[in-house]
Amino acid sequence: MSKYCEIDFEFNHTNDKVLNLVSCAWSIEGKTKSIWLHKDAGRKIKLRDILLDLNNQGYIFIAYGVMSEARSFQALGLNPTDFKWICLYVSWRQLTNHCHKYQYGKQLIDGKVKRTFPPKPKYLRKEGESGGQAEHNIGAALYKLLGIEIDTKHKTEMRDLIISTPDEFSEREEWDIIGYNISDIVYLKQLFNKMIEAYSKLLTKEDFKKLKCDLLYQGEYSARTAIIESLGYPIDNEATKNFSDAVPSILFDIQSEINELFPEVHPYQLNTRTWKYVWKQDRTKAWVRTFCEDQGITWDYKSDDIPEGPLWQLTDTDNISLSMEAFTRYFDFKHSYPSDNFGAQIVRFLKTKQNLNGFMPAKNGRRTFWDSIGSDGRSRPFLNIYGSQSGRNQPASTGFIFLKAAWMRSLVAPPKGRAICSIDFKSEEFLIAGLLSGDMNMIRAYESGDVYLWFGKACGVIPKSATKKSHAELRDKFKQTTLAVQYKMGAFSLAKKLSADSGEEIEEDEAQEYIDMFYETFPDYGEYCDEVQEEYEDKGYLRNPCGWTMFGNNRNWRSVTNFPTQGAGASVLRASVQYAQEAGLDVILTLHDALYIEFDADDLSAVDTLADSMFRAFKSVFPGKYQKFANVGLDIACWSGDYGQLPCEGTTPGERSFKMMQTYVDDRSVEEYEKFKKYFNYESLEDLL
């Protein structure tokens, strides 16, 4: 029978590598104890010994947010991965992963009880319309599962007191903090038992038997992520500060350029008093109306009378929306923006503004990028583990440069003598889809080294002797088709995408022919997608290889059929973190299908170690007869101030080739980087005008 210890720490200095511990409370079989830790080395040693003893006795530690408690263990000089954990925060996230019983209805939101509803399909939503859903703090979980409404105002007051980091707390404050600390663990065991009860009703008996292992694995990954967060990632502070100060100039320059490119629309009007542009939205709306009329897109529909065909998003007052979501429905550009396409240029401005928001002065108490920077100049944002429906991390882009525009990644710079290595799985989701479906044509296409060229040749559209260079445009159509089918894009959307990329008008019928060719070439994958839908409807949920579960109220079939592939990718990345850390590497972040480490610039064996860890992790997720085909490719890049000025090819001791550069510049963002790098180093802002 398992033995449990509920535990919670209070601390501050969250942006630094080592937390400053203030107090700790723990409970075993209803017996609660607490200890004051602030600036008391002796008590910290005492607590450390207590925790080691509990671990030796086989106790499992239950916490609402294991990442925080694991970092607290680190502050005591303990390795959190040596302990067993159950994270109720992650478990609550999982219970609300498309389970409407817990995801919607009466919820505690911002300290108030509100009733929430499932949102409309995304393409029918008006601007800002979502329907609302459960929050993931302990207050929300307690209210929904146990009907307990905690005093969130008091909780905020105590948290503000603790993070105010006074040199000393008064005796009264010390007692208040200890009492607050104890209150955080009072309901943990009850909450845990209620979650187990919920799972027992949602899972089959066979999967319920695996639940404890699944929860322990989630707890272990939480502890591993705590190690990643404590390391943080390095930035060029001087360049980032210059860039941050130049944000108004950046936006001004883009608006000026758009006005010059499209004088007939001239969307921005210069206010000569403030020397800032004002968006004259009526001009842009007039352009949208003309565009919609030309493309057969409806923009004057009513919410209760939805017509057939494509729609332009409206505001809640039934006006034409000028939001980024509205524009990206028809101008879904990501890294390059055609200068002759007004919609693409508006997307460019809106995306740039969104990416820059975190660098602007805070409004209404909102966090900025600088709130994640520690005293050592490293960024430690909240990584939001298991934040996506497939179980990937989903940090907010405010403090996470890697989720902003690709050209901003050049601001991530290791200190002297150190380097960063990123390794990304090549076309991972295509290979995963082939392995899960057992489609040997997909596996052969991957093994060829060029999936899209193989696909075109198999259809007889691209000659057998063709190369990537000789038939680049035709190959790109097969590339876009492959990506579209994997994300279940329809013929209308694919035609729009192909037209935008190629510059020629592609009709919907032609796009459908490409989609049909995909399923004819890879028939087992098509059958597999149908089987996934059937399993989801019959079983009521889907599990990925490491146990993360999506429950049965997701009516978006594109999302449902993508879950196994993306979920397996998330499992691969978690296994990669495990193997890399066990090999002694400093993992500083994960990003989609990539892992990043920091290492001594002259020790390229670390790159081989990471590559071996990731290759081994990929294999581990696909046991059975298809494992021998799980030979995933890797894209490797390293950068350091100690390396050469220009990107070049390097070779590791294991003879792996990789990109080697002084400053990281993503291949997709070279053009944008060249435009924006002037904002990183300048004498004064006047020089930019």
N, C-alpha and C positions, 0 to 999 in steps of 0.2 A: 504493500500500500504506500502511495506517495506521501511525502511529508512536505508541507508548504510553509514558506515564510513570506508574509506580505511586508513590503518595504518601500520607504519613500524618503528622499533627501530633500532638504532645502539648501539652495546654493545661489551664488551670483558669479559674476565674471564669465558669463556663458560664451563670450566671444574669444576667450583665451584658451590656450592649449590645456591648462589645468584649471578646473573649477575651484572656486573658493567655497569650501563646505561650511554651512552654517549650523545645520542640525540634521539628525536622522531619527526616524521612528520605524519600528518593526514589530510585527506581531506573529506569535506562534500559538496556534490552537486557542485564540481568543485572549492570550496574555500579551499585553502591549508594553513595550519599553521604548525609551527615547534617550537621546544623548545630545548635549550641546557641543558643537565642534568648532565654532568660530575662533580662530587663532589659538587653538589648544592642541598642540602636537601630541601630548600624552594621551588625550582622549581619542584622537584619531588612531593611534597605535592600538589602543584598547579595542576600538570598534573593528579595526582590521583583523585582530585575533579572533573576535567573536564571529565575524563573517567566515573566516577560514574554517573555524570549528564547525559552524553550521553546514558548510559545504562538505566537509569530511564526513558529516553524519548523513549526507545524502539529501539535504533539503533543496527544494526547487523554489527559487525566488519569484514571487508574483509582484509585478509593478504595473501601474497604468501605462507609463511610458518608459520602457526598458532603456531606450537610448540615454535618457537623462540619468537613470540610476547606474547604468554601466559606466558612464563618464565619471560618476561619483566614485565608483569602485576604483577607476583609474587614478583619481585624485588621492586615494588611499594607498596607491602603489600596487594595486591588484590588477591582474589581467582578467577582464570581464568574461572572456571566452572560456575561462577555466570553470565557470559556474553555469548552472542550468537556470534558464529564465522562461517565464511566460509573460508575454506582453499583452495586456488587455486593450491597449490602444489599437494594436494591429488586429486583434480579434474583433473588436467593435467595427473597425473599418471593413473587415471581411463580412460580418453579418449585414452590413448596409450595402454590400456590393450587389446591387440589383435584386435585393429582397425588399419589396415594397412594405412589408409588414414593419420593418425596422427603419427603412429609408425615408418613409413619408408618414403622414398623419400628424398627430400632436407631438411636437418636439420642443425642447428647450433651446431657443436660439437667442444669442446675445442676452442671456439671463431672463428671457421672457418666454412664456408658453405660446406657441403659434401652431396653427394647423398648416401643413404643407401638402402639396399635391404633385404627382408625377407630371413632368413637363410635356408639352406637345412635341411632336417630331421636330427635329432641329430646323428643317427647311420651312416649317410653318410658324416658327416663333417670331415674335416681333422683337425689336431691339430691347435688350435688357430683360427679356422674359425668360424665366427659368423654372418657376414652380417651387423652388426651394427644396432642400433636403436636409438630412440629419447633419449636425455638426459632429466633430469627432473628439471633443474634449470630455473629461470625466463627468462633468455636469450633464451633458447631453445623454451619455450612456446611462447614468444613474436614473435620470428621469424616465427614459424610454423603457428600460428593462426592469427597474425596481419601483418606479413611481415616486422617487425621492427628488425633491426640489431643493438644491443646496443654495446657500446665500452667495451668489456670484459676486455681489458688490463687496462683501467682506473678503472673499478670495482675492479679488483684484487689489484691494487695499493692502492685504498682507504681502502679496507678491511684489507690489510697488515698494513696500518697506524693505523687503529682503534685497531686492536688486538695487536699492539706492546706495548700497555698499558703504555704510558709515564705518568709521574706524572702529567704533565700539557701539554695541547696542545697550540700551538701558536695561535694568533688571526687569522692568515691566514689559518691554519689547521682547526680551528673551523668553519670558513666560508666554506671551501671546504667540510668538513664532512656534514654540514647542507645541502649544495647543493646536495651532493650525496644522502643524506637521502631522500630529496624531490624527486629526480629523481626515486627513487625506488617505489614511489606510483603513479607517473604520469599516468601510463597505467593500473593500477589495475582494475578500473571500466570497461574500454574498454575490457580488457582481460576477465573479468567476463562475460560481455555481449556476447562476442564471444563464450565462452564456453557454455553458455545457448543456443545459436543458434545452436551449434554443437549437443548438447543433443537433441534438438527439432527434429533434422533430424534422429537421431539414435534410439530414444525410441518411443514406442507406445504412443498414447495420454494418456492412462491410467497410464503408468509408468512415463510419463513426469509430470503429476500432482503431483506425489510423490517426484519429484526431489528436491524441496526446503527442504523438511523434511530430505531427504537423505543427502544433502549437510550440513545442520545444524548438523546432527548427526555426520558426518565425522569431522566437526569442533569441536564438543564437545569432541570426542575421541582424537583429536589432543591436546586439552587443558588438558585432563586427562593424556595423555602420557607425556606432559610437566612436570606435577607434578611427574611422575615416574622418568623422566630423572633428575630432580633437586635433588631428593633423592639419586640417584645412588645406586650402590651395593658395599658392603665392601669387601676388600681383605686382606689377610695376606701379608702386604707389604714386610716384611723381607724374608719370604719364597719365594715370587714371585720374589724378586730381586735376591736371590740366584739361583733360577730356571732359570731366564733370563740370568744370567752370565754363567750358565752351559750349555747353548744350544749347543755350539760346542762339548762338552763332550758327550751330549746325542746322537747327530747324529753319533759321532765317535763310541760309544758303539754299536749302532744298526748295523752300517755297519760292524763292527768287527764280531758281532754275525752272520750276514747273510753269511759272508765269511766262518765262521766255519761250519755253517749248510750245505752249498752247495760248498764244495771245488772244485767240478768238474766245476762249473761255475765261482766262485771267481770273482764276479762282481766289487769289489772295490780294487784299487791298492793304497798302502800306499806310499805317497811322504815323504821320510825320512827327507827332508830338511824343509818342512812346518809342518810335522807331521799331515797331513790331507789326507783323502782318496779322490781319483779321481775315478769317475765312468767310468769304461772301457765299454762303451756302446756297442761295437761290440760283447762282450761276451754275454751280455744280449739279443741283437738282434738275435744272433745265437740260444739262448734258445727259443726265441719267434718263430722263423721259425720252429724249431722242434715241439714245442707245436702246432702250427697251422696245420702242416702236420698231426700230430697225431689226431687232433680234427676235421679235415676237414674245417678249417677256412681259408678264402682267405686273403692273405696279399700283393699280387702283382697286385691288380686291378688298373685300370686307372679310373680317375674321370668321363670320358665320356663313360665308358664301364663297368657299375656296374654289376657284376654277381649275381646270386641268391645265397642265403645261408648266413651264418654268415661272418662278415667282421672284420678284425683287422684294427684299425685306422692308417692312414698314416700322415706324416708331409706334409707341403705344397710343399715339393720337392719330394714327393712320396717315402720317406723312412719310414721304420717301426717306428711308434711313440712309445716312452717310457713314455708318459705322464700318469698321474694318471687316466684320463678318459679312455685311451686305456686299461689299466690294469683292471680297475673296471668293464669293460664290461664283463669280464670273471672271475674276482676274486673280487666279491663284498663283501668283509669282512669289518665289522664295529668296533667290539669291541674285538674280539679275532682272532688271526692269526695263523693257524696251522703251526707248526715248520717244517713239512715235505713238505710244499707247497711253492715252490719258488715264484710263482706269488703272493700268499698271503703275503709273506714277503716283496716283492717289494712294494706292496700296503701299508703295515705297515710303511715302511720307507718314502714313498712319502706323506702319510697322516700326519705322525709325523712332517716331514719337513714343510708341509703346515701349520700345527697348530703352529709350532714354529716360523714361519716367522715374526709374529708380535712382537716377543720378541727379534729379532735380531736388530743390528744397522740399522737405516733407510738408504735406497738407493734411489737416484733420488727424494728426497723430499717426499717419501712415509711416511704415518703415521705408527706409531708403537702402541703397546698396551699402552705404557706409555703416549702417547699423550692424552689418555682419562682420566688420573688420575688427580683428583683435589687436592688442597692444603690440604684437609682433608683426603687424602689417599683413597678416594672412586672413583670407575670407573663410568664415565658418557659418554658412547659411543652414537653415533647417532643411534637411534633405527629404523629409516627407516620405518615408519608406512605405512601400505598398500603396502608394497614392493613386495609382491608375487601376482600372478594372482588371488588367492582366497581371498586376502585382509589381509593376516597375516602380522605382522611386519617381516622385513627381514634385521636385522642389519648386518653389515660386521663383520666377525669373528675376524678381527684384534683387536678390543677393547672389544670383547664380549666373555668372557671365555666359556660361556654356549654353544657356537657353535663350540668350539674346542673339542679335545678328551675328553671323559667323565671323565677320571682320573684327568684332570686339574681342575675340579670343586672343588676339595678339597682345592684349593687356595682361594676360597670364604669363608671368615670367619667373622662373626659379632664381634663387639667390646665387651669387658667385660660387662656382665649384659644384653646383648641382644642375641636374637636368630633369626634364619631364618626358616620359614616354607615354604615348597613347597607342593602344592597339584596338582596332575595330574589326569585328568579324565581317568578312566580305560577303555581301548578298546573303546574309545569314537566314533571313526569313524564307527565301526561296528554297534553300537546302532543307530547312526545317520542315517546310510544307511537303517537300518530296519524301522526306524520311517518315513523317507522320502518316502520309497517305499511301506510302509504298509505291509511288509513281516512279518507275525506273527511268522514264524519259526525262523527268525533272532532275533526277540524280545524274544522268548522263549529260544533260545540258550543263549542270553545275561543274561536273568534272572536266568539261571541254575548256573551261577557263573564260568563256564568254557566253553566258546564258542567252542573251538576246540575239546574237549572231547565230547560235545553234538553233534557236527557235525559228528564225527566219529561213534558215537553210532547210530545216525539217519540213517546213510548209511548202518548199519549192519556190518561194518568192525571192529569196536571196540566193545567188549562185553559190555552188559548193566552194568555188575558188575565192570567194569574196573575203575581204579583211575588214576590220573595224574602220580602217581609214578609207578604203575604196568605196564602201557603201554606208557611210556614216549616217546619212539622212534616213535611209530605209531602216537601218539598224535601230535608230532612235524611235521609230514608230513601234517596233516590236518591244523595245524597252518600255515605252509608255504603256503599251497594252499589257505587258506582264505586270507592271506595278498597279495598273488600274484593276486588273482581275483579282490580284491578291487583296486589294482593298474593296473589292466588290463594286467598283465604279460601273455605272451603266453606260450605254452607248452614247447618250446625249452628252454626259460629262466628258467621256473619252474624246468625242468629236471636238468638243470645245478645247480640250487640252492639246490634242494633236494639231489643231488649227493654230493655236497660240504659239506652239513650239516651232512649227514648220513654216509658218507664214503663208500657208496656202489653205484654202477653204476645204475642210474635210467634212463631208456629210455624215449624218447619223448612221445611215445604212452602211457606209464604208467602215465606220468605227465598229459596227456590229459584226462585220465580216472578220475583223481582226480578233474580236472577242471569241467568235465561233472557232477561229483557227487555233486559239489557245486551248480551248477545251477539247478540240479534236486531237491536238498534239499531246495533251496531258490529260487523258480521260480519267485516270484513276484519281487524280486530284479533284475533279468535278464530282465524282461519286462520293469521295471522302467528305466533301463539304455538305452534301445532302445527309450523310450519316451523322455528321456533327449536329445538324439541326434536329434530326430525329432523336438523338441521344439527349439533347438539351430539353426537348419537349417531354420525353418519356421519363427521364431521371429527375428533371427539375433543377439541374445545375451542371456545371462543368468544372473539373479540377485540372490544374496544370501539374507537371511532374513533381514539384515540391509541395503540393498540397493546397496551394492557394486556390480559392473557390469563387466562382461567379454564380450567383443564384438565379432563379428562373424567371424573373420578371423583365428581362431585357427583350424588348420587341423589335429591336434593330438587328435584323438578320445578318447584315454586314458585320456588325460588331460581334455577334455570336460566333460566326464562322471564323473570324480573325482571332478569337480568344485562344484556341489551342496553340496556334503558331506563335503569337506574341507572348503567351504565357510560358511556352517552352523556352523562348528567348530570355525571358525574365529569370527562369530557373537556371539557365546556362550562366547568366551574369552573376547570380548569387553564388553558384558553385565556383566561378572564377575568382570572386572575392575571397572565398574560403581558401582555395588552393594557393592563391597569391600571398595571402597573409601568413598561412602556415609555412610558406617558403621564406618568410622573413622580409617580404617587400612592403614598402610604405605606400599603400593604396590611398590616393588622395581624393578620388571621386570616381563615380560611374556615370555614364551618359548613354542612354539608349542601349546600343549594342557594343559599347566601348568601355575599356578600363584604363585608368590613368594612374601612373606611379611616379614618385619622385625618387631620384637616386643620385649617387656620385657621378658626375659628368664623365669621368674616365673609366667607369666600371660598366662596360656594355654587356657584361654577363647578366646583369639585372634584366636586360631586354629579353634575352633568351629564356630566363627563368619565368618571366611574365608570359611569354608566348607559349611555353610548355604548359604552364598552369591553365591558360585559357583553352588550349587544344585538348588537354585532359578533361577539363570541365565540360566541354561540348560533348565529348565522347560519353561521359558519365550519365548524361541526361537521356541517351538513346541506347539502352541495353537491348539485347536481342539480335535478330537476324540482320537488321539494317545498320547495326553499329559499325560494321566494317566499311560502310559507305559514308560515315559521319566524319569525313575528312574536310573540315572547314578551312577556308583560306583566311589569312590575316593581313590587314593593312597596318603597317607600323610607321610611326613618325616620332622623332625625338627633337627636342629643341633646348638650347642652353645659350647663355651669353658667352660661354666658352667655345662654342662651335663657330663655324664659318658664317660669313655675312649672308651668302646666298644659299638657297636650298640646294642640297646635293644628295647623292646616294652614299650611305655608309654601310658597313658590314659588321655584324656582331661576331664574337668569337665562334658562335655556332654557324656562321656563314649565312645568317639571315640578312637580307638587304632591307634598308629602311631609309626614309627621308630624314635628312639631317639639316637643321636650320638654326639660325641664331634667334629669330623671332618666329613664332608660329603664325602662319598665314594659310587659312583654309583655301584649297584649290578653287572652291566655288565662289570665293569672296575676294579674289585678287583685285577685281575692278573696283569694288566698293572700298576695299582697304586703301587703295591708292588715292581715293577721294578723301578719306577720313583721317589718314595718318598725320596730316598736318596739324590736327587738333591735339596730338599727343605731346608734341614738343614745340613750344613757341615762347618768345620773350614776353609778349603782352597780348591781351585780347585785341588791342587795336591793330596788331599785325595781321589779324585774320580778316579784317574788314576790307 
